[in-house]
Amino acid sequence: MIWPDKTPQLRLIQFTGIDQKTLTPLVADPNANLIRVFVRDMDSTLEKVKAFPDAKIMNVSGTPTKLGNVPFLVVRLPGGSTYLQIGGLATGRIG
């Protein structure tokens, strides 16, 4: 595929004979935007998110959930279907 204005070309490759699995998004809205950011201090970030009245914490516990040894928090931003996935430093890591 080639676009005008000297945009780099996009080359599409098709693979055959491979089992394909449908990916299930974690965010329920199929048109949602998920922005992933990493922070050094999850505790102070959580306090700032809680102080913002229109942001909704999507974690059931209301606190970060660990994925392996990395804490994550998902926050829905007001006015649409944009989510922030905030990740902290891995446990034991100094950064």
C-alpha positions in Angstrom: 0.0 0.0 0.0 1.3 3.4 -0.8 -0.1 6.7 0.5 0.5 10.2 -1.0 2.9 12.8 0.4 5.9 10.5 0.7 4.4 8.5 3.5 6.4 5.3 4.0 5.0 2.2 2.3 3.1 -0.4 4.3 3.7 -4.0 3.3 1.1 -6.6 4.3 2.1 -10.2 4.8 -0.4 -13.1 4.9 0.5 -16.3 6.8 -1.3 -19.5 6.1 -1.6 -22.8 8.0 -1.5 -21.1 11.4 -4.1 -21.6 14.1 -5.6 -18.2 14.9 -7.1 -17.3 18.2 -9.5 -14.4 18.6 -8.2 -11.8 21.0 -10.6 -10.6 23.7 -10.0 -7.1 24.8 -10.1 -6.4 28.5 -12.0 -3.1 28.0 -15.6 -3.8 27.3 -16.2 -1.0 24.7 -14.9 -2.2 21.3 -14.2 1.5 20.3 -12.3 2.3 23.5 -8.9 3.8 23.6 -6.4 2.4 26.0 -3.3 4.5 26.9 -0.6 2.7 28.9 1.8 4.7 31.0 4.3 3.7 33.7 5.0 5.7 36.9 7.7 5.5 39.5 5.4 6.0 42.5 2.1 4.1 42.3 0.9 5.2 45.7 1.1 8.9 45.0 -0.4 8.4 41.6 -3.3 6.5 43.1 -3.9 9.3 45.6 -4.0 11.8 42.7 -6.4 9.7 40.7 -8.7 9.4 43.7 -8.7 13.1 44.1 -9.9 13.6 40.6 -13.7 13.3 41.0 -14.6 12.5 37.3 -12.1 9.6 36.8 -13.4 6.1 37.6 -11.1 3.4 38.9 -12.0 0.3 37.0 -10.1 -2.2 39.2 -12.7 -4.0 41.3 -10.7 -3.6 44.5 -10.1 0.1 43.8 -6.4 -0.5 44.2 -3.7 -1.6 41.8 -3.8 -5.2 40.7 -0.5 -7.1 40.3 0.3 -8.6 36.9 3.3 -10.8 37.8 5.2 -8.4 40.1 4.1 -5.2 38.3 1.1 -3.3 39.8 -1.5 -2.0 37.3 -4.4 0.3 37.7 -7.1 1.0 35.0 -8.8 4.3 35.1 -11.7 5.5 32.9 -11.4 9.1 31.9 -14.5 11.3 31.8 -16.4 12.1 28.7 -16.0 9.0 26.6 -14.4 5.6 26.3 -10.7 6.5 27.0 -8.9 4.4 29.6 -5.5 4.8 31.2 -3.6 1.7 32.2 -1.1 2.9 34.8 1.7 0.6 35.6 4.2 0.9 38.4 7.7 -0.4 38.8 8.1 -4.1 39.3 8.4 -5.1 43.0 11.9 -4.8 44.2 13.1 -2.7 41.3 14.7 0.7 42.1 14.1 3.2 39.4 
